[in-house]
Structure formats: C-alpha cells, structure tokens
C-alpha cells in the first residue's frame, strides 16, 4: 500500500462500521503497518450493538448500554493488541445514519492524521447496509478534506489510496480482490485480536479460513523469483487508480 503522507510519521486510517469489522477484515494490515512505524487509527462508527451482538442479547437482563460497553471493551482490547488508536463515534446501527456533524468530524480526522491510505468496506453489500454507508462517508470525508476551501489555512489531504476490505459475502457484494497483503508474520496478533471479539465467537474460525485461503491466492500471484512462504493474507479491492513510473 503506497505512501502519500508527507508528515514525519506515516499514518493509515480504517473506517469501520461496527466494532468488530476492522478486526475480521483488516487487523493484519493494521499490525503490519504499526510494526513499520505507521500511526494506525481506527474509527468505529458504531458498536454494532443492535445488529451484530446477538450473543450478548441472548444472555438476558441486557440493555443497550451494557451491550455497547461490552463491545467497546472488546474493540479497545483488539486495537491495543494491534498497536492502533481507536475512536468511537457511537452513531448507532441497524439502522445507521450519518449526520453532517459526523461527516465533518471524520473530515477533521483526515486533516489531523494525513493518512497515507484508507481502508473501509465494500461499496455494495445487500446483507448489511451499514457497511457501504461507512465506505461512502469515508470517501466523502476524503474529498472534503482535499478541498482548499474547507477550513482555509488547515493542511489539506493529498490523495490517499482507498481500499475496500473483504465483505462477508464477496460475490453478492461485487467485491473482487486486486491487492493481497501478506500477513503471515503478524498472524498471531490478528488471531489474538480476533479472540478479543467474544460477542461474535462464531466468526473466529471463519475468518481464520478466509486468511488461509487468501494466503494461497497471494502465493500464486508473486512469481517464482519472489516466492516466499505465505500462509495468511488479506484481500483488498483498490478503488482508486495507481500512478506508476513503470508497469513491472
């Protein structure tokens, strides 16, 4: 993932619809770049308190505040494992709605962070409308953060590449990976972060298999001369063009 940041410390931004999304889909990328010295920041738009916390609700004697607190604690522990900052916007979910105030709050994050790349959800997802909404606000905030006329005097954002991480139902979401990131050397951290998400334990094995399958695909795409042992990888669909000096 390329670097468009000109500050002393490179940074990466992850916009996650719910508290666990960044873990399943981009924990490897977060750990890889944190180890490289990037300042990694996760924005959780919601805690997934209504639609993605069934295990907690089934316990009985549960309230919305209790569920939010549990999911926040899980996400914070996962971020700590990965070496990332995390900020919770708490906009609600099922349904999720993004106000202008929330949009501008995210613009402020862009301006302050100056990310070298942005990770968020697939553009389409017929199973979860919060996910494409998160990607939409991530891209809209990016455009506003690039505008010289928005809060003149602030440093504008360049053109950080935007990557859509893997949705749960890839075919129905029209998501096709064109970028594979080797996460073999940080897999233990990703698995540790996954195991922080006790509210969705049923997904632990699923996303382990996804990482293994993407690892096989990644290994097949690096060529013989660059061959190395890739066991785990994450797939991404880059949404913005690459600007290169050569095609090799």
C-alpha positions as CSV (number, residue, x, y, z in Angstrom):
1,X,0.0,0.0,0.0
2,X,1.6,3.2,-1.2
3,X,2.5,6.2,1.0
4,X,1.1,9.7,0.2
5,X,1.8,11.1,3.6
6,X,4.4,13.9,3.9
7,X,4.5,14.2,7.7
8,X,7.3,12.8,9.9
9,X,5.2,9.8,10.8
10,X,3.2,7.9,8.2
11,X,-0.3,7.0,9.1
12,X,-3.2,4.8,8.0
13,X,-6.9,5.2,8.5
14,X,-9.5,2.5,9.0
15,X,-13.2,3.4,8.9
16,X,-15.1,0.5,10.5
17,X,-18.9,0.4,10.5
18,X,-19.1,-1.7,13.6
19,X,-16.8,-2.5,16.5
20,X,-15.6,-5.9,15.1
21,X,-15.4,-5.2,11.4
22,X,-11.9,-3.8,11.5
23,X,-10.7,-6.9,13.3
24,X,-12.1,-9.6,10.9
25,X,-11.1,-7.7,7.7
26,X,-8.1,-5.5,8.3
27,X,-6.4,-6.5,11.6
28,X,-3.4,-7.9,9.6
29,X,-2.9,-4.6,7.7
30,X,-3.1,-2.7,10.9
31,X,-0.5,-4.9,12.6
32,X,1.8,-4.9,9.6
33,X,1.8,-1.1,9.3
34,X,2.0,-0.5,13.0
35,X,5.2,-2.6,13.1
36,X,6.6,-0.5,10.2
37,X,6.1,2.6,12.3
38,X,2.8,3.9,10.9
39,X,0.4,5.6,13.2
40,X,-2.7,3.5,12.7
41,X,-6.1,4.9,13.6
42,X,-9.4,3.1,13.6
43,X,-12.7,5.0,13.5
44,X,-15.6,2.8,14.7
45,X,-18.8,4.5,13.6
46,X,-20.9,2.3,15.9
47,X,-20.5,-0.6,18.4
48,X,-22.7,-2.9,16.4
49,X,-24.9,-3.0,19.4
50,X,-28.2,-3.9,17.7
51,X,-27.3,-6.0,14.7
52,X,-24.0,-7.7,15.5
53,X,-24.3,-8.5,19.2
54,X,-26.8,-11.4,19.2
55,X,-24.8,-13.5,21.6
56,X,-24.9,-10.7,24.2
57,X,-28.6,-10.1,23.8
58,X,-29.4,-13.8,24.2
59,X,-27.9,-13.7,27.7
60,X,-31.0,-11.9,29.1
61,X,-31.0,-9.0,31.5
62,X,-29.3,-6.9,28.9
63,X,-29.6,-3.3,28.0
64,X,-28.3,-1.2,25.1
65,X,-25.8,0.5,27.3
66,X,-24.5,-2.9,28.6
67,X,-24.1,-4.2,25.1
68,X,-22.3,-1.0,23.9
69,X,-19.9,-1.2,26.9
70,X,-19.1,-4.8,26.2
71,X,-18.4,-4.2,22.5
72,X,-16.4,-1.1,23.2
73,X,-14.2,-3.1,25.6
74,X,-13.6,-5.8,23.1
75,X,-12.7,-3.4,20.3
76,X,-10.4,-1.4,22.5
77,X,-8.5,-4.6,23.6
78,X,-8.2,-5.7,19.9
79,X,-6.9,-2.3,18.9
80,X,-4.3,-2.4,21.8
81,X,-3.1,-5.8,20.6
82,X,-2.6,-4.5,17.1
83,X,-0.9,-1.3,18.1
84,X,-3.7,1.0,16.9
85,X,-5.5,4.1,18.2
86,X,-9.3,3.7,18.2
87,X,-12.0,6.3,18.3
88,X,-15.7,5.5,18.8
89,X,-18.3,7.8,17.1
90,X,-21.3,5.9,18.5
91,X,-23.7,6.9,15.7
92,X,-25.9,3.8,16.2
93,X,-26.6,0.8,13.8
94,X,-29.4,-1.1,12.3
95,X,-30.1,1.5,11.0
96,X,-27.0,3.6,10.8
97,X,-27.4,7.2,9.8
98,X,-24.6,9.7,9.2
99,X,-25.2,13.4,10.0
100,X,-23.3,16.3,8.6
101,X,-21.8,16.7,12.1
102,X,-20.4,13.1,11.9
103,X,-19.2,13.7,8.4
104,X,-17.2,16.8,9.4
105,X,-15.9,15.0,12.4
106,X,-14.4,12.4,10.1
107,X,-13.0,15.2,7.8
108,X,-11.2,16.6,10.9
109,X,-9.7,13.1,11.4
110,X,-8.4,13.2,7.9
111,X,-6.9,16.6,8.2
112,X,-5.2,15.8,11.5
113,X,-4.0,12.3,10.6
114,X,-3.0,12.9,7.0
115,X,-3.4,9.2,6.2
116,X,-1.2,7.5,3.6
117,X,-4.0,5.1,2.8
118,X,-7.6,4.4,3.8
119,X,-9.4,1.1,4.5
120,X,-13.1,0.6,4.7
121,X,-16.0,-1.6,3.5
122,X,-17.1,-2.8,0.1
123,X,-19.2,-0.3,-1.9
124,X,-22.1,-2.7,-2.1
125,X,-23.5,-5.1,0.5
126,X,-27.1,-6.3,0.2
127,X,-26.8,-8.0,3.6
128,X,-25.7,-5.1,5.6
129,X,-26.5,-1.5,4.5
130,X,-24.3,0.0,7.3
131,X,-21.2,-1.3,5.5
132,X,-21.4,0.6,2.2
133,X,-22.6,3.6,4.1
134,X,-19.3,3.5,6.1
135,X,-17.4,3.4,2.8
136,X,-19.4,6.2,1.4
137,X,-18.7,8.5,4.3
138,X,-15.0,7.5,4.3
139,X,-14.8,8.6,0.6
140,X,-16.9,11.7,1.0
141,X,-14.9,12.9,4.0
142,X,-11.7,12.3,2.0
143,X,-12.9,14.5,-0.8
144,X,-13.9,17.3,1.6
145,X,-10.5,17.0,3.4
146,X,-8.8,17.6,0.0
147,X,-10.8,20.9,-0.6
148,X,-8.7,24.1,-0.2
149,X,-11.9,26.0,0.6
150,X,-12.8,23.8,3.6
151,X,-11.4,25.5,6.7
152,X,-8.8,27.5,4.8
153,X,-5.4,27.5,6.5
154,X,-5.6,23.9,7.5
155,X,-3.3,21.4,5.7
156,X,-5.3,19.7,3.0
157,X,-5.1,15.9,2.4
158,X,-3.5,14.6,-0.7
159,X,-5.0,11.6,-2.5
160,X,-4.5,8.6,-0.2
161,X,-5.5,5.4,-2.0
162,X,-8.7,3.8,-0.8
163,X,-9.0,0.1,-0.4
164,X,-12.2,-1.9,0.3
165,X,-11.6,-4.8,2.7
166,X,-13.3,-8.1,2.3
167,X,-17.0,-8.4,2.9
168,X,-18.7,-11.5,4.3
169,X,-20.4,-12.4,1.1
170,X,-18.0,-11.4,-1.6
171,X,-19.9,-12.5,-4.7
172,X,-23.1,-10.7,-3.7
173,X,-21.1,-7.5,-2.9
174,X,-19.4,-7.4,-6.3
175,X,-16.1,-7.3,-4.4
176,X,-13.1,-8.6,-6.4
177,X,-9.6,-8.5,-4.7
178,X,-6.9,-6.9,-6.7
179,X,-4.4,-6.5,-3.8
180,X,-3.2,-9.1,-1.5
181,X,-1.3,-8.3,1.7
182,X,0.9,-10.9,3.3
183,X,0.1,-11.1,7.0
184,X,1.8,-14.3,7.8
185,X,4.4,-12.6,10.1
186,X,1.6,-10.9,12.1
187,X,-1.0,-13.6,12.0
188,X,-0.6,-14.3,15.8
189,X,-1.5,-10.7,16.5
190,X,-4.5,-10.9,14.2
191,X,-5.7,-14.1,15.8
192,X,-5.2,-12.6,19.3
193,X,-7.3,-9.6,18.2
194,X,-10.0,-11.9,16.7
195,X,-10.2,-13.7,20.1
196,X,-11.0,-10.4,21.8
197,X,-14.3,-10.3,20.0
198,X,-16.2,-12.6,22.4
199,X,-19.5,-11.3,21.2
200,X,-19.1,-12.9,17.8
201,X,-17.1,-16.1,18.6
202,X,-18.9,-17.9,15.8
203,X,-16.7,-15.9,13.3
204,X,-13.3,-16.8,14.7
205,X,-12.8,-20.0,12.6
206,X,-14.5,-18.4,9.6
207,X,-12.0,-15.5,9.3
208,X,-9.1,-17.8,10.0
209,X,-10.1,-19.8,6.9
210,X,-10.5,-16.6,4.9
211,X,-6.9,-15.6,5.8
212,X,-5.6,-19.0,4.8
213,X,-7.5,-19.0,1.5
214,X,-6.2,-15.5,0.6
215,X,-2.7,-16.7,1.6
216,X,-2.9,-19.4,-1.1
217,X,-4.1,-16.9,-3.7
218,X,-1.4,-14.4,-2.7
219,X,1.4,-17.0,-3.0
220,X,0.2,-17.9,-6.5
221,X,0.5,-14.2,-7.6
222,X,4.0,-13.2,-6.5
223,X,6.0,-15.1,-9.1
224,X,8.7,-17.7,-8.7
225,X,11.7,-15.4,-8.2
226,X,9.9,-13.6,-5.4
227,X,8.5,-16.8,-3.9
228,X,8.2,-16.9,-0.1
229,X,6.1,-18.8,2.3
230,X,2.8,-17.0,2.5
231,X,0.4,-18.8,4.8
232,X,-2.0,-16.0,5.7
233,X,-3.1,-12.9,3.7
234,X,-5.8,-10.3,3.5
235,X,-7.5,-9.3,0.2
236,X,-8.4,-5.8,-0.7
237,X,-10.1,-4.2,-3.7
238,X,-8.3,-0.9,-4.5
239,X,-10.9,1.7,-5.6
240,X,-8.5,4.5,-6.6
241,X,-6.0,4.5,-9.5
242,X,-2.3,3.7,-9.1
243,X,0.1,6.2,-10.6
244,X,3.4,4.5,-11.5
245,X,6.5,5.1,-13.5
246,X,6.7,1.6,-14.8
247,X,4.5,-1.4,-15.1
248,X,6.8,-4.2,-14.0
